[in-house]
Amino acid sequence: MVINDREFPVVVQAYQPSANGELFVAEQMVRNQVEVDAFSSRYAGYVIKARVVKENEMVPEYSNGNSKTRTVVNSDGTRRTAIHRRGIPAWAILLLIVVVLVVVGFTTGWIQRTFELNL
């Protein structure tokens, strides 16, 4: 898909064709043809459509040098910091370890012997 340079930025969308219409898969705001080509290759085999970006979707971003945070200016002029976290949180890993230990403890009978449980 080739987009005229005067039309950027645009939003490209990927749809999966189905028997009863098209199912939405993904969308991305792109600012140049390279990003359009990357999106099109990522969603090869899907129907790709482009639309004009609405004014309320244009939010300027200010990077503060930290890859996990960025400052965004709201429509009323106030600034807020968005934090992007990746991966599983520490509490989820700890909970998973506890659950695994309890299951192993009951399976081997260690919990029943240690706490004198008759189940």
Buried (B, 14 or more C-beta within 10 A) or exposed (E): EEBEEEEBBBBBBBBBEEEEEBEEEBBBBBEEBEBBEBBBEEBEEBEBBBEEBEEEEEEEEEEEEEEEEBBEEEEEEEEEEEEEEEEEEEEEEEEEEEEEEEEEBEEEEEBEEEEEEEE
